Amino acid sequence: MTQKIQILPENLCNQIAAGEVIERPASVVKELLENSLDAGAGDIRVDVEKGGKRRILVVDDGDGMGRDDVFLCLERHATSKIRSDTDLFGLKTLGFRGEALPSIAAVSRLTVRSCSAAAPEGWEIYVEGGTVKRAGAAGLPRGTSMEVRDLFFNTPARRKFLRRDETELGHIGEVVTKLALAHPQVQFRLVHNGRSLLDVYRQNTLAERVGSLLGRPLVRELLPVEAQAPGGLKLRGLISQPAANRSSTSAVYTFINGRYVRDRVVQHALLEGYRHLLPNGRYPVVALFLEIDPALVDVNVHPTKHEVRFRDQRTVHDFIAATVRETLRPSGWLAASGEAGGDGGPEPEPEAPRQQAVGTPVGAAPQETVKKEDPRHRVREALFTYGRSHANPAAPVVVGRSQVQEDGAPFVFPTADSEEETGFFASLEIIGQYRNSYILCQDGNDLVLVDQHAAHERIGFERLKAQYHRGRVERQALLFPVTLEFDFRGAALLQEHLGDLERLGFDLEPFGGNTFALKAVPRLLGDAESERLIREVAEGLEKIGRRGPVEEALDDLFILMACHNVVRANQRLTLPEMAALLRELDRVDFSAHCPHGRPVMTRLPLGEVERMFKRS
């Protein structure tokens, strides 16, 4: 009987493994760099030609290998990283499979040169298409050199899928950047066609390495992260303030135990921390390092080791999301001065030393606070007095009560507190209002513009959310109940969610047939556009059971409710109203952005203003 099942030749097995591990020249660079880092290298040079398609040379000063190890490293599943099955579940190295070198050798012309510190001489071995062609002793310095020529020369079907040299070089540069971020104590050099593209020296901190690789101006926009949780979870790194965002996730670098990963759980947790702080389609700049017990994470679920599996996925997700959220919560970067004034501007007044605010960006100035002897305090009090005595009778100043706008929608300003406010927004000196939409302020030498609609939207959103989580949204009874009529589907939907609407601050009762009587609304909203708001909120409640986490759906509801009754653009405000709005902004979290992710304020440094007018 003819035998149908056969054992594949070793060379063919290596080529199949190469198809899993080696996708393009960047995959080769990644595997060789990981081996160099595991060998304890402190200086690594990557030299490529034609995007790595013609030649890849990786030279390191690591531990090196002796004669026997040089030959063994080309065998499948030959590795120095693990010894038993218990080691497989406690990995602390980047490479461990023992498939990289034989896979690379199977589809290229590979030359291995290595010398260990204890050996009197080094060894060189040349492999072509998986077959050893020559080997011998050679005089070499300590370390290892791996030279890969003519990648996929014996598999033309694979070679034709490679892209242009510039594209392949871009992937190689990305690999070097990721590993260089994770190892700031190692010097990396990247050379292409004899031209140096990247040369980063040994550095002591992650911020220095980020500045070398991603740009030094970016470092001023980053916030340090440092947190730990029970069970050995630790998170450290740098994340950008929401204003420093990108159009893609290309600047999101996440590492687990020093290994770069593209894990969906980590990515989702990171974006959860930025929820309602970034506009749709925008992503932060991040270099985050998660340290976890190796026994609690499986890195052996994908040939390229880019994906991992956590034993307790929910704990890791919530820890990352909460840490990012708490780092962004203080909004300490608001007070960071963007640029020093020019030569023609006045010198800033000397200030007493202040404690660095939590959440202040790396290298940024600490948050400024207002003291009672500050002259701006006296100016602000004078403006309040002037506003109360010279207000337009047609638009009276009503502090602490609902003031009716021109379009009939009410909004509420809080009563001024007797105690001095010390938040950033309260410390701003109000200049006036631009186009009845933006509050112009002065902060030291800088000009600050505050979007009044975005600011009040954030205030309303945070208050509704806080009241809801306390158990009930504060509501205000209507003097005359409003009757609302719906179709059969809408009436059934409302009847089903009457309890949920009550918790959101609405008092709605059946009034016969498909008619309902609205007797009370959330206090923050007033009775503006009652019917439309009720319809949209009810539809939103129906969607909660259909999609996504409940928390996200509820936040969408709070955004919807907050948008219905806030200070609008093109709406005139008096000085006391502007000051009250800024004070309230200091009392809510994430005051730098509206719930849609748009910025609440922007800063125009004195130097930039002077350049506009061609001043020195």
N, C-alpha and C positions, 0 to 999 in steps of 0.2 A: 504494500500500500504506500502511495506517495506521501511523503511527509510535507505538511502544509506550513507548519510553524517552524521558523528558523531564528537562530540568534544572530543579530546584526553584527557586522564587523566593528571593531573598536573605532576605526577611523570614521565610519558612518555615524556611530553613536556620538562621537565628538562633534560632528557637523550638526546633528540634530540639537545637541545641547547648545551649540553656538547660536542656533536660531532662536533659542529662548533667552540667552544672556546677552548676545552681541547683536544689537539692532543697527548700530551706526558707529562711526569713529568715536563719538562721545561716550558710547558704552565701554569701549576699550579703555579710554582715558579714565573713566570712573573706576573700573575694576583695578587698574594698575595703581591709581592714586590711593585707593583704599588699602591695598597691600603695602604701599610705602608708609602710610600712616600707622598701620598695625605694626610695622617693623620699627616704629619709634623714630622716624625721620624728622629732622628739624629744618631741612632745606630740600625742596623738591623743585625740579625744573621739568617743564613740559615743552617739547619742541616738536612742532607739526609742520607738514608740508601739504599743500593742496587740500586744506580742510581736513587733514588726517587720512585722506584716501591713499596718498602715496607713502607717507611715513609718519609714524608716531614714536617719539622717544621720550621716555620718562626716566629721569635719573634722580636718585635719592641718596642720602647719607645715613640710611638706617642700619640695622644690625647685619644685614647681608646673609649669605648662605654659603655653606661648604660644598664640597664636591658631590656628596650623596644627595644633599637637599636640592641642588640644582637639577639633578636628573629626576628626583621624585616629584618636584613641583609641577612637572608636565603630565603626571598621571592623574586620571580622573579620581575625584574624591580624596585626593591627597592634600592634607592641610595640617598646619601647625596650631590651628585655633581651637580645636575640640579634640577630646580624647574618648569621651563616653557619651551615652545618651543624656546623662544629667547635664553635661556641658551645653547641650543643644538648647536647653530651657533656661540657661543662665548666661546668655551670650553678652560679652562686653567688648567684642571686636567688630569691625565693620564687615570683614569678609570671613567666611567660615565654610562655604560649600566645597571649595576645592575644585570647582568647575571652570573658573575664569581662564586660567592659563592654558589648559588643554583645549578649551573652546576657541580661544584666540589663535593658538597654534594651528588648529585644524583648518582655518580659513585665511591664513596669512603666512608670510615669511618672518619668523620670529627669531630674534637673537637675544639670548639671556646672558648677561655678564654680572657676576656677583662675587663678593669677597667678604668674609666675616672677619671680625677683629682678631679672633684666635687663630685663623688660618694663615700660613706663611705665604700663600699665593691664592689668587682668584681663579675662577673657572668660567669658561665661555662655551655656550652650546648654541648651535644653529639648527632650527627646525623649519621645514618647508612642507606646508599642507599636512601637518601632523606627523611627519616622518623626520627623525633626527638624521641630519646630513653630516654634521661634524661636531666634535667636542674636544676641548683641550684646556690646559692650564694657561693662565695669562696674568700678567702683572697689572693689578687693579687696586684702586683705593677702596677703603671700606665703604660698603653700600651696595646698591643694586641698580643696574641699568637694563631696561626693557625696551627693545627697538622692534616695532611692528611695521613691516613694509607690505605694500600692495594688498591691502585688506580686501577680502572676498575675491582674490585673483582666480581661485579655483571654483568659485560659485558665481558665474556671471549673472545668473538670474537675480541674485541678491544685490550684486554690485550696481545693476542698472536702476535700482530703487533709491540709490543715494542721491542727495540733492546737490545743488551748486556748492562750490567751495565755501562761499560766504555763509551759506545756511548751515553747513556742517560745522564751520568754525564757530558760529554763534552758539550752537549746542555745546561744543567743547568749552567755550568760555563760561557758559552757565554752570557746567559741572565743576569747573575749577572754582568759580565764585562760591558755590554752595559749600564745598569742602573747606575753602579758605575761611568762610564765615564761622564754621564750626571749630576751626583750629587756629585761633589768632596767634598762638605761640610758634607756628610753623611758617617759614618763608616759602612763598609760592612765586614761581616765574612761568609765564606763558609766552612762547615765541612762535611766530608763524612766518614761514618762508624767510627766516633770518631777521625778522622785525619783531622787537619786543612789544607785546601788547599789554602785559600785566606784570607788575613786579611789586609785591607787597612784602614788607619786611616783618620780622617778628614783632608782635605788639602785645601789650599787657592787658588791654581791655577790649571788650566787644565793640564799644563805641568807636575806638580808633580803627578797628578793622572794617567796620561798616563805613566809616568815612573814607577809607582808602579804596573800597570796592564800589560803593554806591554814591559817593559824592559827599564832601565835607559839609556843604550847606544843608544837606538833608538831616545831619545829626542834630541840628538845632530844633528840628521838628519832631524829634523822637522822645518818648517817655520811657524811663526805666521800669522794668517789671521784675518783681522779686516776691515770691510767695511759696508757701509750702502747706501741705495738708497731711492729716493722719494717714498712715499707710505708706509713708516714704515718698509721696508725690511732691515734686518741686518744680517750679516754673520760674524761669528767668529769661531776660532778653530785653529787647527794645520794640516798642510799637509806636506807630505814628499817631499824632493828633489827627482828628478826623479831617481837618482841612488839607493835610498832606496825603492825598489819595491818588490812585492810579486807575486807568481804564481797564486793567486786567489784573489777574492774580500773579503776574510775573515777578512782583516784588514781595511776595509772601513766602518767607523761608521758615519752615517749621522742622524741628529736629527732635527726635526721641532718642535719648541716651547717645547723643552725638551723631546720630544717623539721620540724614535728610529723608523726609517722607512726604507723600502727597495723600495723606490719609483723609478720608471724607469726614470722619468723626472730628478730627482736629480742625479741619477747615470750617465745618459747620459751627463748632464751638467758638472759633475765632470770630466769625461773622455775627454770631449771636451776641457777642460782647459789643459789637459795633452797631447793633440794631437800632434804627431810628437816629443814627448819627452820620450815616453816609447816604448820599443820593443813590437812587437806583443805578446799577451798572458801574459803580465805583468801588474800589477795593483799597485797603490800607497797605502801608509798607510795614513789614513785620519781620523780625528775626527772633524767633521764640524757641527756647530749649526746654523740653520737658524731660525731667529725670524720674524714672520709675523703676521699681524692682524688675530686673529682666525676666523673672519668673512670671510676672503679671502681664507680659506682652509677648506676642508671637511675631517675630520678624521673618519667619520662614514660610510665608503664605504666597509669595510672588517671586519669580526668578530674579527680577531686578531689585527686589527688597524695598520697593517704594511704598508698598502698602503693608500695614500691620493689623493685628487683631488683638484687642484688649480683653482681658478676662472680665473686667468690670467697666464696660463702655460708658455707662451713665455717669459713674463717679468721675471719670477722666473728663468727659464732656462738660459737666457742670463746674468742675474745678477750673478749667481753662476759661469758660465763659464768664464765671463770676470774677476771676482775677482780672481779666481784661476790662470788665465793666467797672470794677472798683478803681482801677488805675485811671480810667477816663473820667470818672465821676467828678473829681474836684475841679476840672477845667482850669487848672492853674496856669496854663499857657496863655490865657487871655491877657494877663498883665505883662507878658513878655514883650519888651520894646523891640520893634522890628529892626531899627537901624538908628545909629547915633546921628545927631544933628550935624549939618555941614558947618563950615568955618564961619559962615555969616550968621548963624543962629545963636541965640543966647545960651549960655552955659547952664546946665541943669543945677538946681539947688542941691547942696550936699544933704544926704539923708543918713539917718542912723541905721546901723546894721539891722537887718531883719532876718527872721528865720525862713529857710527855704520852704515853700508851700509844697504839700503833697501833690504829686501829679505834675510838677513843673518840668518842662522839657530839659533834656541834657544840654547844658551850656546856656540855659536861658536865665534871664533875670528873675529874682524872686518876686512873688506877688506883692503889689503895693497896697497898703492899707491906709485909711484916712484917720488922722488923729484929730482930737478936738481943737488943737491949736492950729490946724491946717488952715491957711487963708481961704482955701476953696470952700471950707465949711461956712465961713461968714458970707461968701459970695452966694452960696446956694440958699442960705437963709434969707438973704436980701431978695433973691429971685422969688422965693415963696411968698414973701410979704408983698412984693410987687404984683405977682400973679393974682393974689387974693383981692387986692385993692383996685386993680386995673383990668379985671377980666371983662371980656365982651359980654354985655347983658344978653345978647342973643345966643350966646353959648356959655352959660354959667358953669363955673367950676363946682362940681359936686364931688367931694371926696368922701368915700365910704358908702355912697348910694349909687344906684344905677342912673347913668346919664344916657339920654336918648340921642343916637346919632342922627345924621340927616336922612339915612335910609330907614330909620325906625328901629334898628337893631340895637338893643342895649348892651353895654358892657360895664364891668364893675372895676373900680379902682379901690385899693385898700386905703384905710385911714392912715395918715402919716404917724409913724411911731415917735414917741418922745425921745427914746434913746438913740444915740448916734449909730448909723449903719457903717459897717466896716468892710463890706464886700467890694469886689472890683467895680461892678456897675454903679453902685451907690457912690463910689469915690470919683466918678467921672464928672467933670465940669461941663454942664449942659450949655451949648452955644445957641441952639435953636433947632428948627425943623426944616428939612429940605424936601420940597414938593409934597409936603404933608404925608410923607411916607417914611422918611429916615430921620432919626434923631442924631444931630451933629453934636459931638462931645470932644473935649480935650483931655488927654491923659499925659501929663508932663509936656513934652514937646510934640507929641503925636496927635494926629487928628483921627478920631474914632467915629465911624458911622454905624448906627444900630438900626436894623430893620425892625420897625415897630410891630409889623404883622407877625413875622417869624418869632419875635421875642414873646409876644402875648400868646401865640400858639403853643410854644413850649410850656409856658406857665399853666395854661388851661389843661394841657395834656397831662403834665405831671401831677396836678392837683386831682383831676378826675381819677387817675390811676391809683394815687395814694388813698383817696376816699373809698374807692371800690375795694381795695385790699383790706381796708379797715372794717369792712362789712356793709357799708351803705354810703351811697353818694348823697351829700347834702342836697336837699331839694327846697324849692320855694313854691308855695301854694299860689295858684292863679286867682285873681279876684273874681273873674268870670270864667268858668270852665269852657273849654273849646271842644266842640263836637266835630269828630272826624269820621268820614264815611269811607269804606273800603269795599273792594269787590269780595267775592266769596273766598278766594284764595288768600287775599290779604287779611281778611277777618279771621280766618282759621289760623293763620300764622301768628297773628297778634294774640289770639286766645291761648295758643300753646305757650307763648313766651311772656305772659303777663308777669309771672314771678321774676323772670330775668330782667324785664324792664323796670320793675319796682326796685330791684337792687341797683340798677343803673341810675336811679333818681327820678323815674317817671311814675306818676300816679294815674293809671289809665283804667277805666271801668267800662264794662259793656253797657250800652245805652239802648239796646233793642235792635234786633236785626244785625246788620253789618256796621252799625254805628257805635263808636266809642267816645267816652267823655274824658278829655284830658284835664285833670284837676291840679297837677303839680309837675314841675320840670326841674332838672338839675339846677341848683342855685347859680352855678357858674355860667349857665347858658341863657337864662331868661326864657321868654316865650317866642323867640325869633324863629320863624320858619318851622313851626311845631309839626305840622302835618308831614312835610317833606322829611324832617329829621326822624320822626317816628317810623316812617316807611323804611328809610335806609337802615336804621338801627335794627329793626325787626328782620330785614333781609340779611343783615350781617350776623345776627344771632343764628339764623338758619344755617349759614355757611360754617359756623363753628363745628357743627357735627359732621361736616363733609370734608374738610381739608385741614391739614397741618395741625400743629400744636395749638391748644386752646389759648395759651398765653399770647401767641402772635396774633391770633384772630381778635382777641379782646383789645390788644393794643391798636389794631386797625379801627376798632369801634371808637376808642377814646380819641384817636386822631380825627375821625369823622365828626364826633361830637364837639371837639375843641374848635374845629374849623368853622363851625356854624355861628359862633358868636365870640369873636375876638376883635381886637383893634384891626381895622383894615388899612390897606394902603390908600393914599389920597384922603386921609381923614385927619383933620386938624386937631392937634392936642395942645393944651396949655402947658406952661412950664411945670406946674405942680403935677399934672398928669404924667408928663414925661418922667419926672423924677420918681413918681410912685411906681411907674412901670419898671424902671431900672432897679429900684429897690426890690421889687417882687422877683425880678430875674435872679437876684443873688440868693433867693431863698429856695430855689428849685435846683434839682440835679441836671447835669448836662446842659447847662444854660448857653453853651456856645453854639448850639444848633437847634433848629426846629425839628419836630418829629419826622419831617420828610427828609432830614439830612442836610438841608440848606443852612449856610452859616447865618448866625444871628448878627454878627458884627464883622467889620473889617477895619484894619488899621492902616493909616497912611503916615509913614514916618516923616519927620521934618526934612530930612535929607532928600527924600523923594519929592516933596513939595518944592524944595528949593531948586532941584534939578529941572522941574517943570518950567520954572521962571528963569532958568539959565544963570542961577546964582552960584557963586563958588562954594 
